[in-house]
Amino acid sequence: MENLDQPKSLKTDTLDFIFNFVKDAPEHQLEDANMLDNKVIQILSVASIIIGLLGFGIRKIALNHVLTIISLIVVILAYIAVVCFAIIHLKAAAFRRSLHADELWQEHWDNSVLNIKHDLVSDISEAYSHNKSVLSKKNKTLFGALIALGIQVVSVGVFIASFLLG
């Protein structure tokens, strides 16, 4: 956090408004990230159940039809894709929360409240921008996992239909 030696005509009421508006933003972003993580875990769970049930039932199915074999391969590849997207999604990402309880006294004991608030707003803004990119990546991997799950479900349907019709 940088110190303001000469603030450019900072308006106290404007700074107070901005500070109150953004102070909890990184915490809300963290909640959003946790919700996205929960969704990808749910997708992975569904994909695992599908592959497990298919694996349980495949013992009784003769794999002598080409469409049955191809759909089974697609089911397995789609499951692998879901797992890969989930791993990428859930890997540890540097998430900024902008907590300053340990620094405020040590670094700002001699600053004015106006300067401290300005520094905090600046740091929270940087944290928000950083977290926004982390959330964007999580959205993309969640979407990839969802598409792979959709492919898996359709492939299971083709597998069952080819078995029943073949």
C-alpha atoms as one frame of an Amber mdcrd trajectory, in Angstrom:
protein
   0.000   0.000   0.000   1.379   3.364  -0.964   1.293   6.427   1.201  -0.225
   9.710   0.010   1.990  12.616   0.917   0.022  15.140  -1.110  -3.527  13.990
  -1.762  -5.098  15.572  -4.840  -8.052  17.358  -3.324  -9.531  14.196  -1.882
 -13.144  14.627  -0.973 -13.836  12.966   2.334 -17.448  12.123   1.535 -16.474
  10.603  -1.842 -13.733   8.529  -0.258 -16.079   7.384   2.522 -18.686   6.346
  -0.039 -16.176   4.418  -2.176 -14.628   2.759   0.873 -18.000   1.621   2.231
 -19.038   0.410  -1.219 -15.912  -1.666  -1.948 -14.637  -2.779   1.446 -16.362
  -6.186   1.304 -15.929  -6.777  -2.437 -13.031  -9.277  -2.151 -14.998 -11.276
   0.426 -17.983 -11.433  -1.916 -15.680 -12.573  -4.711 -14.362 -15.328  -2.452
 -17.942 -16.459  -1.813 -18.493 -16.513  -5.590 -15.354 -18.621  -6.053 -16.545
 -21.076  -3.403 -19.920 -21.375  -5.147 -18.185 -22.069  -8.478 -16.003 -24.684
  -6.772 -19.100 -26.369  -5.334 -20.711 -26.459  -8.770 -17.692 -28.092 -10.405
 -17.577 -30.670  -7.586 -21.247 -31.440  -8.234 -20.534 -31.862 -11.964 -17.619
 -34.169 -11.187 -19.826 -36.175  -8.825 -22.537 -36.640 -11.441 -19.968 -37.641
 -14.079 -18.443 -40.147 -11.648 -21.835 -41.647 -10.827 -22.618 -41.995 -14.538
 -19.319 -43.713 -15.291 -19.744 -45.932 -12.219 -23.242 -47.019 -13.147 -22.165
 -47.621 -16.722 -19.221 -49.660 -15.510 -21.486 -51.701 -13.273 -23.938 -52.418
 -16.067 -21.426 -53.020 -18.844 -20.573 -56.498 -17.592 -23.880 -57.745 -18.944
 -23.563 -56.041 -22.349 -21.843 -57.597 -25.323 -19.642 -55.001 -27.014 -20.054
 -56.304 -30.542 -21.650 -53.257 -32.173 -19.368 -50.477 -33.486 -21.673 -47.674
 -32.316 -21.761 -49.190 -28.819 -17.964 -49.283 -28.647 -17.543 -45.753 -30.052
 -20.124 -44.305 -27.641 -18.434 -46.094 -24.734 -15.080 -44.586 -25.742 -16.669
 -41.118 -25.949 -18.236 -41.609 -22.494 -14.823 -42.431 -21.051 -13.084 -39.542
 -22.852 -15.787 -37.124 -21.722 -15.327 -38.316 -18.146 -11.585 -37.745 -18.426
 -12.317 -34.234 -19.726 -14.608 -33.518 -16.754 -11.881 -34.697 -14.373  -9.257
 -32.528 -16.110 -11.484 -29.434 -16.035 -12.261 -30.072 -12.356  -8.569 -30.390
 -11.484  -7.716 -27.182 -13.327 -10.694 -25.450 -11.726  -9.925 -26.562  -8.181
  -6.158 -26.080  -8.206  -5.013 -23.488  -5.753  -5.279 -19.966  -7.126  -3.830
 -16.917  -5.466  -6.938 -15.112  -4.260  -6.547 -11.668  -2.704  -8.752 -10.794
   0.239  -7.194  -7.453   1.144  -7.035  -8.005   4.884  -4.898  -5.449   6.671
  -5.331  -6.042  10.373  -1.656  -6.936  10.759  -0.354  -3.891   8.870  -2.556
  -0.981   9.806  -0.866  -0.091  13.050   2.673  -0.991  12.022   2.641   0.880
   8.710   0.029   3.593   9.178   0.112   4.684  12.807   1.315   8.160  11.767
  -0.996   8.668   8.741  -4.287  10.465   8.596  -7.507   8.472   8.369  -8.029
   9.966   4.911  -4.685   8.598   3.668  -5.299   5.193   5.239  -8.740   4.918
   3.632  -7.284   5.950   0.287  -4.582   3.294   0.542  -7.134   0.668   1.528
  -9.452   1.562  -1.360  -6.499   1.384  -3.741  -5.449  -2.020  -2.424  -9.007
  -3.362  -2.478  -9.351  -2.191  -6.067  -6.179  -4.072  -7.047  -7.409  -7.168
  -5.207 -10.762  -6.958  -6.970  -9.113  -6.784 -10.396  -6.899  -9.755  -9.580
  -9.808 -11.810  -8.235 -11.914 -10.915 -11.262  -9.419 -12.711 -13.514  -9.366
 -15.736 -11.172 -13.176 -15.897 -11.274 -13.144 -15.584 -15.061 -10.845 -18.606
 -15.328 -13.065 -20.542 -12.923 -16.116 -19.691 -15.051 -14.372 -21.027 -18.162
 -13.329 -24.303 -16.538 -16.808 -24.757 -15.048 -18.303 -24.266 -18.508 -15.824
 -26.772 -19.974 -16.731 -29.339 -17.317 -20.421 -28.765 -17.978 -19.967 -29.262
 -21.741 -17.941 -32.441 -21.132 -20.680 -33.718 -18.805 -23.263 -33.011 -21.495
 -21.209 -34.963 -24.019 -20.919 -37.809 -21.522 -24.676 -37.904 -20.932 -25.463
 -37.858 -24.654 -22.897 -40.599 -25.249 -24.476 -42.749 -22.550 -27.812 -42.259
 -24.295 -26.266 -43.333 -27.619 -24.629 -46.275 -25.868 -27.932 -47.455 -24.389
 -29.833 -46.857 -27.632 -27.245 -48.744 -29.703 -27.392 -51.639 -27.258 -31.179
 -51.747 -27.276 -31.468 -51.318 -31.043 -28.403 -53.342 -31.987
